Amino acid sequence: MSRLIHVLTGCTAVGKTELALRWAESRGAEIVSCDSLLFYRGMTIGTAKPTVAELARVPHHLIDICPITTQMDVATYLVKARRAVEDITARGLPVLVTGGSGFYLKAFFSPIADEVEVLPELRVELRSRLSTEGLGKLVDELRGLNPAGLGALDIQNPRRVLRALERCRSSGQTLAVLQANFSAQPAAFADWSVQLCELVRPPEELDQRIERRVSMMMQAGLVNEVRDLVAQGLTAQASAARAIGYRETIDVIEGRLAEAELAPSIVQHTRALVKKQRTWFKTQLPVHRQVAAGTAELADLFR
């Protein structure tokens, strides 16, 4: 049994879905999603989720697995992804992971989650204190628990400060010790061979594809999709509600953005995301193969 995982990634709108389908069909593979928004049922138009017809072409895993009121995280994803990969391989089929969510993608190459258990009541306490006391007080407490310093921690980022304080309080250890323990962990897929291919396109071509994609989303009923999701509790799920396409549409629904500005705003924010993705793929992923999406042949993807 081959313990091999193929990973196909690339910036938003580069064309991963169709090429992944063609590659999987040609090899009898199954696809494991690595997109942090495709987990959520109902988030379809704004995520450019594969259509019903596309999903019927190849078996997919980790799409539409939870309601929008459930918070997915990378640790949960790792458990589910590992289970899916093992199941596919046990049936003698190739595995193709595809998606562009950087943090989730990195899980296939390096450790990304520690084993510190944080009790829900501690999370509630610290978030309440952030609201009532402010970020500075939490940073002061964190400094007290780390007399040797906070290293490279971004103390202006509330999410990172909360995460660091949660782990120091829960473990009784300093950030330096936690980082050392974390670095010593094996990656979740360390016992697999992982081949990585990144699809790329010239910036001007990708800009045009983004504009077409957003136009298609508007025509497909993005605003109505978001209205339905808001009624189901979307705004209470911060990571999903902040996703590009959804946050701008929520602004329109709640009167903070004119409807005429919706599509241009989504296009602008998507282009900014793509710029960040390019940098992230370059600096955070291991050395990998790049293939021009517009001329890619299936045999070129993984060699």
C-alpha positions, 0 to 999 in steps of 0.5 A, a space after each residue: 500500500 502506497 503511503 503517498 499524498 498528492 497536494 494541489 494548491 494555488 491562489 484563489 481563482 487560479 483554477 484548482 477545482 477543474 484541474 483537481 477533478 481532471 487529475 483525480 478522474 484520470 487516476 481514480 483518486 479521491 479528493 480531500 478538501 483543504 479549504 477552511 470554508 468548504 466545511 460549512 453547509 450553506 456557504 456555497 456561492 461565496 466560496 465557489 464550492 464545487 457544484 453538485 455535478 462536480 462533486 458527482 464526478 469524483 468522491 470528495 471528503 471534508 466538504 459540507 461537514 458542519 453547520 455554520 454555527 460550529 467552529 472548525 479548527 485545525 486540530 479537528 481538521 487534522 483528525 478528520 483529514 488523517 481519517 479520510 486519507 487512511 480510508 482512501 489509501 486502505 481502499 487502494 486509491 490515490 489521495 489528492 488534497 486540494 485547497 488554498 487555506 494556508 494554515 490547514 495546508 501547512 498541517 500536511 508538512 509540519 506540526 501546527 497544533 500543540 497538545 495543550 488542552 484549554 478548558 472552555 471556561 478559561 477561554 470565556 474568562 479571558 475573552 470577557 477580560 479582554 472586553 472589560 480590561 483591554 488588551 494591555 492587562 492581558 499582555 501584562 499578565 502574560 509578561 508576568 508568566 514569562 519573565 524571560 520575555 515574550 519572544 516574537 509574539 505580536 502583542 498588538 494582536 488580540 487573538 495571538 495574545 489570547 492564545 498565548 495566555 490560554 496555553 501558559 495558564 493551562 500548561 503552567 509553562 512559559 512560551 519558550 518551553 511550549 515552543 520547544 515542545 511544539 517544535 519537537 513534535 512530529 508532523 501529523 503526516 510525517 509517516 507519509 510521502 507528500 508531493 506538492 504542486 502549486 498552480 500559478 497564473 500571471 497577475 493580470 490573468 488572475 485579476 480577470 478571473 477574479 472579476 469574472 468569478 465575483 460577477 458569477 457569484 452575484 448572478 448566482 444569488 450571493 446576497 440571498 445566500 448570505 441573508 439565509 446564513 445570517 438568519 441561521 447564525 452566521 454573524 455569531 461565527 466570527 471566522 466564517 462571517 469575516 470571510 471575503 464575500 461574506 463580510 462585504 455582503 453582511 455590510 450591505 445587508 446591515 447598511 454599512 456598504 452600498 449594494 453598488 459597491 459590493 462586487 468592487 469591494 469583494 474584487 478588491 479584497 480578493 486581490 489583496 488576499 491573493 497577494 498575501 497567498 503568493 507570499 505565504 506559499 513562497 515563505 511557509 511551504 517547503 520547496 515545491 513544484 510550480 505549474 502554469 495553470 493555463 497550460 498545465 498537463 496532468 502529467 506535469 503536476 506531480 513528477 
